[in-house]
Amino acid sequence: MNGWLSELFVSLQGEGSYSGQRQLFVRLSGCNMRCRYCDTPDSLEKTQRCRVDFPGGESKFLDNPVSVETLAAVVARFIAEDPSIAMLAVTGGEPMMQADFLEAWLKASPPERPCLLETNATIARGLDRLLPSFSVVSADVKLPSNSGEASFWKQHEEFLSGCAGVELYVKMPVDAVTSREDVVRGAELVARCAPGATLYLQPLADPGSSEAAQPAAFMEELLAEASARVADTRVSVQMHKVMGLR
């Protein structure tokens, strides 16, 4: 079984409940969305090669698609070179587009660290088979008022409902053009489908800047709307962007 990868590297997690933790990012390539605020455009399409930056300083490229065995060996080397890695962040692109590859890899060669699935939460196919291999799910709720995409309410509902029994937190990217109606609908969806999950309102930054693209007063209004529906709602900036990290 082979899969398409974009890059592997170690950095600090910049979003959600594990922000600040040192993680190995396993970024898959290919995505079913084209959000206007995407900060990893190089991972949207499958590419011929995958970049690997080992903690010890060596960088290399792997030809795509990459076999389960090759990925397992690369991940093992990362952990051997950097024992401080606390978790693997399996991200994209959209990793759920390659659910069969992920299942084959994680079942055949479970990493020596827990795994976190970062997803746009629009593809539920294969979720039931993958969840036993993941300790945490980080799910985005994409709002049509700011994503530049159509609405995915039904898909989000199916995905979030399918995460029962696993640690789950939800991120909702917001900016100055985000509608209050979308935030309310998104929060109500989280409250209904993922009771107990933490909801993070994630202010988007202007391209090339770490400064939020919306005034604090507006964020306070959105926070009030979301908190009225999801008790544990927080505003959380993208820490890696503020710090200038990959």
C-alpha positions, 0 to 999 in steps of 0.5 A: 500500500502506497500513499502520497506525502508532502513533507515530514518535519518536527515543530511545535504544535501551533493550534488547539488543545496541544498547542506548544507541544513538540510534534512530528508532522506527517503531512499528506498531499491532496485535498478536497477543498480550496479554502481561501485562507489555506496556509499549506498550498503546496499540499493541496495537490499530489506532487512527485516528491516528499520533503523530509527534514530530520531532527539531526539536520539531514534533509532528503526527498522521497519519491511519491507515492511512498510505501507503508514500510518506507514511512514507518522507517522514516518515522522510527528514525525521527523518534530515534533522533528526537526522543522529545517528540510527544505526538505525531500530527497526521495532517494535510492536505486532507488525510482522510482522502487517504484513509486506506493508506493511513489504516495500513500504515498505522496497523502494520507499524504503530508509531512509538508515540500517540497520533493526532488526526488533523482534518477538515472533517468533511470525509467520514469514509473510513473514520471508524477503521482509523479511530482506534489508531488515533488518540486525538482528533482535531477537526475543523468546521469550515464556515462558508462565509469565510472559506470561499467554499460551499457549506459542509454542514451535513458532512461536518455533522456526519464526521463529528458524530462519528468521533464519539468515544475519542478525544476531540476538539474542534477549530473554527477559523474566523476573520472579519468577513465571518458571519455571526450566523455561521458561527452560531450554526457551527457552535450548535452543530458542535454542541449537538454532535460532539458534546463535551468537545472544546471549541476553538475560535481561531482568528485568521491572520493576514497573509504574510503577517502574524496580526489578526485580521479582525478587531478584538471587539468582533472576536468578543462578539463571536466568542459570546455567541459560541459560548452560549452554545458550547460552554468550553469555547476559547479564542486561540491564535495560531501560535506557530505563525506568531512565532514564525515557525513552520 
